[in-house]
Amino acid sequence: MPTINPNHAVMEFRPGPGGEESIIWMDDLMKMYVRYANKVNWRVSQIDENIIKISGTDAFNQLKWETGTHRVQRVPVTEKRGRLQTSTAAIVVLPQIETFEITINPDDLEFTASRAGGKGGQNVNKVSTAVRLLHKPTGLNFSVRQERSQQQNREIALNLLKSKLWQIEEEKKISQIGTARSSIGQALRADKIRTYNYPRNQIKDHRINKEFNLQKTLDGDLFDLLLELTVLDSID
């Protein structure tokens, strides 16, 4: 059995259909979780443009149920006629796997180094510190530019691969036993788990059928919402 570190959560954000508005919504969601992390004194690391790692006491156990499709209903800033639109973004929350019984063959890995863009000073921009990892058997690939050392970024990429391979194994188990979701909530699904309705200033979580204040939540106050979701831990 793999050993999961409950104090680290890797969050990957993906825009859904909807073009620019979906990308904006994806960024808004990421900012929401960063604000919450700041409120509870968790550390946030930017692994890539759409991937963050949140570290703090029980971070994974609190955030694991955020995996799924988050739907927003609002008038986009790009909408000139003031029409209400619906867009989505998907979130995948992965744990940090400390031990994992699947052996990764080094011959199955392909590392590519490149210069990291953005902030970080001359070293980051002039030296090939960013890393792209391709796992040939599955086609999984990760780009990591978090650290100033190429070796550190290689290790981060390998940890991401372990988490993804663990997730694939969980999907297989779920499929075999025919359950709706695993008790640890890591199935990667297209399920709409939550709707954020701007005109009503309301969030509705469809799994527990409860509503929350939208602006309060977007400002990083996820305390009530995450507390209510603990009921899902008892659902097989």
Order of alpha helices (4+ residues) and beta strands (2+ residues): beta-alpha-beta-beta-alpha-beta-beta-beta-alpha-beta-beta-alpha-beta-beta-beta-alpha-alpha
